[in-house]
Amino acid sequence: MVLVHGFASGLGLWCKNIDSLSKRRRVYAFDLLGFGRSSRPDFPGTAEEVERRFVEVIEEWRKNMQLENFIFIGHSLGGFLSAAYALEHPKRVKHLILVDPWGFVGETDSTSPPKITGFGAWLFGKLTSFRALSTMRLIGPFGPRAFRILRQDFEHVFFQIPRIGDVSLIYRLCSFSVLGSRYYVF
């Protein structure tokens, strides 16, 4: 079983699941490029090229681990990349489990960029060139404290819910609606 974390995360996302999952099978988890303790390479220009690069890296990892085929579990961005990998290498994926996977809308009819000028163009350029995790890295040791202050909901979600092995977790997960719980992958 291979676990792939989502955006702004790392293999530590799975820390409360690994004990339960590993009781019946071997479990692997790794940091996607640019996340966790992995390297921070420059990525190609287009979204398609970036996706292809991630799929290539996952395949290289599979070969290095000498895995023939496996159960693939992907969360968020990891779900998107797991699905992309499964489409490219279907014989390698025994089962694909997508947990709140990302998806992207196809190309729009408009091929021209929005007509923005002056200050709006400058601001648009600054906002669209922003890398989501750069600020957290920039503020260094203050990052964890800032994250706890700005995203108090994460502490509740990740540190208050019992381990997967706890039967009450099933009830807790089924008793409330969460954002994205009504979206399905077809």
C-alpha positions, 0 to 999 in steps of 0.5 A: 500500500502506497500513501500519497499526501496532499498539498501543503503536507508531507508523509507525516499526514498519515502518522495516525493511520500507519499503525492500523494500515500496516497490521495487514500489509506493508505500507509505504509513504513518501514526500512529493517533490516540493513538500515535506523533506523532499527537494524543491526543484524548479518545475516545467512551465505548463500544468501538464508538464508538471503533472507528467514530471510528478508521474515520472518521479512516482514511477522512478520511486516505484522502481527503486522500491521494487514494487510490482503493483500496489494499492494506491491511496492519495489525499487531495493533490496526492489523489489527483497525482495518484489518479494521473499515475494510474492512468499512465501505469494501470498495470501497477495500480491494484486498487486506487483510493482517492481521499478528497482528491483535487480536480481541475476544470478543463480549458476554458473557451477564452484563450486570451488573458483578462484585460487588466491594466495599470495598478490592477495589472501590477497587483494581478501579477503579484498575486498570481506569481505567489507560491502558497507555501513561500510565506510560511518558509520565509517566516522560518521558526515563526511558521508553526505559531503563525499557522496555529493562529491563522488555521486554528481549525487544523489543530482540531481536525488533526489532533482531536480525532481518534486513531483510525482503529477506534470504532467511534471514528466511523460514527464521528466521520459519518455524523457531520458534513464536511466541505467536499463531502458531496463531491464524487469522482466518476 
